[in-house]
């Protein structure tokens, strides 16, 4: 019985350690982002907010963005399609649509390039716009 218990504990410990190993998420050293997080602050529900993240290519070769994807359908990333030569700038624009949403949000944009993967974050607070009360007096 103790052999079985020891074997179960050993298997459990191994599987827990296997799932706890997190690879470090390092930004590619070849890209110098102006910032990787942007806080929109308070925005009105139903509005669209846009921010452009810029990076400088610090490598000796051109950088190509091969993909940019958002953590949800409410955020649309647009990015530089051309190669970014050394010491030049490229950009990724995030457009967030707050329609139908309320409260605090955090969204991630994953940018894949030929030199690695970068993670950009947008966040903010969506304020529900109260309906405007119409006056009972109508002026024509």
C-alpha positions as CSV (number, residue, x, y, z in Angstrom):
1,X,0.0,0.0,0.0
2,X,2.8,2.5,0.8
3,X,4.4,1.8,-2.6
4,X,1.1,2.7,-4.3
5,X,0.7,5.9,-2.2
6,X,4.3,6.9,-2.9
7,X,3.8,6.3,-6.6
8,X,0.6,8.4,-6.6
9,X,2.3,11.2,-4.8
10,X,5.3,11.1,-7.1
11,X,3.1,11.2,-10.3
12,X,1.0,14.0,-8.8
13,X,4.1,16.1,-7.9
14,X,5.6,15.6,-11.3
15,X,2.4,16.7,-13.1
16,X,1.9,19.8,-10.9
17,X,5.5,20.9,-11.6
18,X,5.1,20.2,-15.3
19,X,2.1,22.6,-15.5
20,X,3.7,25.3,-13.2
21,X,6.6,25.8,-15.5
22,X,6.0,29.2,-17.3
23,X,8.4,30.2,-20.0
24,X,9.5,33.7,-19.6
25,X,7.9,36.1,-22.0
26,X,10.7,38.4,-23.1
27,X,10.1,41.2,-25.5
28,X,12.4,41.0,-28.5
29,X,15.5,43.1,-27.8
30,X,15.5,44.2,-31.5
31,X,12.3,46.2,-30.9
32,X,12.2,49.3,-28.8
33,X,8.5,50.1,-28.2
34,X,7.6,53.6,-27.1
35,X,5.2,51.9,-24.6
36,X,3.6,48.5,-24.3
37,X,0.6,49.5,-22.2
38,X,-1.9,52.3,-22.8
39,X,-4.7,53.3,-20.4
40,X,-7.6,55.0,-22.2
41,X,-9.0,56.1,-18.8
42,X,-12.8,56.6,-18.7
43,X,-14.5,56.2,-22.0
44,X,-18.2,56.4,-22.9
45,X,-20.0,53.2,-23.8
46,X,-20.5,52.9,-27.5
47,X,-17.5,54.9,-28.5
48,X,-14.4,53.7,-30.3
49,X,-11.0,54.5,-28.9
50,X,-7.7,54.3,-30.8
51,X,-4.1,54.3,-29.8
52,X,-0.9,53.7,-31.9
53,X,2.0,51.9,-30.4
54,X,5.3,52.7,-32.1
55,X,8.5,50.7,-32.1
56,X,12.0,51.3,-33.4
57,X,13.9,48.5,-35.2
58,X,17.2,48.2,-33.2
59,X,18.5,45.2,-35.2
60,X,20.8,45.2,-38.1
61,X,18.2,43.6,-40.4
62,X,14.7,44.6,-41.5
63,X,11.8,43.6,-39.2
64,X,8.5,42.4,-40.6
65,X,5.3,42.1,-38.6
66,X,3.7,38.9,-39.8
67,X,0.6,39.0,-37.6
68,X,-1.2,41.0,-34.9
69,X,-4.2,39.5,-33.1
70,X,-6.3,40.8,-30.2
71,X,-7.6,38.9,-27.2
72,X,-11.2,39.7,-28.2
73,X,-13.3,40.7,-31.2
74,X,-13.9,44.2,-29.7
75,X,-10.3,45.2,-30.5
76,X,-9.0,45.5,-34.0
77,X,-5.2,45.8,-34.5
78,X,-3.8,47.4,-37.7
79,X,0.0,47.2,-38.3
80,X,2.8,48.3,-40.7
81,X,2.7,45.9,-43.6
82,X,6.1,47.0,-45.0
83,X,9.5,45.9,-43.7
84,X,10.9,48.3,-41.1
85,X,14.5,48.9,-41.8
86,X,17.1,49.3,-39.0
87,X,16.7,52.5,-36.9
88,X,13.3,53.2,-38.6
89,X,9.9,53.0,-36.9
90,X,6.9,50.8,-37.4
91,X,3.6,50.8,-35.6
92,X,0.6,48.9,-34.4
93,X,-2.7,50.7,-34.0
94,X,-5.4,49.2,-31.6
95,X,-9.0,50.3,-32.1
96,X,-11.2,49.3,-29.2
97,X,-15.0,49.3,-29.7
98,X,-16.9,49.7,-26.3
99,X,-20.4,49.0,-27.7
100,X,-22.3,46.8,-25.4
101,X,-19.6,46.8,-22.7
102,X,-19.4,48.4,-19.3
103,X,-16.8,48.7,-16.6
104,X,-13.1,48.0,-16.4
105,X,-11.4,46.2,-19.3
106,X,-7.9,45.0,-20.2
107,X,-7.2,43.6,-23.7
108,X,-4.0,42.2,-25.2
109,X,-2.6,42.5,-28.7
110,X,-0.1,39.8,-29.7
111,X,2.3,41.1,-32.3
112,X,4.3,38.4,-34.2
113,X,7.5,39.5,-36.1
114,X,10.4,37.8,-37.7
115,X,12.4,38.6,-34.5
116,X,9.9,37.4,-31.9
117,X,6.6,38.1,-30.3
118,X,5.6,41.3,-28.4
119,X,2.5,41.8,-26.2
120,X,0.8,45.1,-26.1
121,X,-2.0,46.0,-23.6
122,X,-4.9,48.5,-23.7
123,X,-7.1,49.1,-20.7
124,X,-9.7,51.5,-19.4
125,X,-13.0,52.0,-17.8
126,X,-16.3,52.1,-19.8
127,X,-18.9,54.4,-18.4
128,X,-22.5,53.7,-19.3
129,X,-24.1,56.7,-20.8
130,X,-27.3,57.6,-19.1
131,X,-30.3,58.3,-21.5
132,X,-31.1,61.9,-21.7
133,X,-34.4,62.9,-20.3
134,X,-36.6,64.8,-22.8
135,X,-38.2,68.0,-21.6
136,X,-42.0,67.8,-21.5
137,X,-42.1,71.2,-23.2
138,X,-41.5,71.1,-26.9
139,X,-40.3,74.2,-28.7
140,X,-40.9,74.1,-32.4
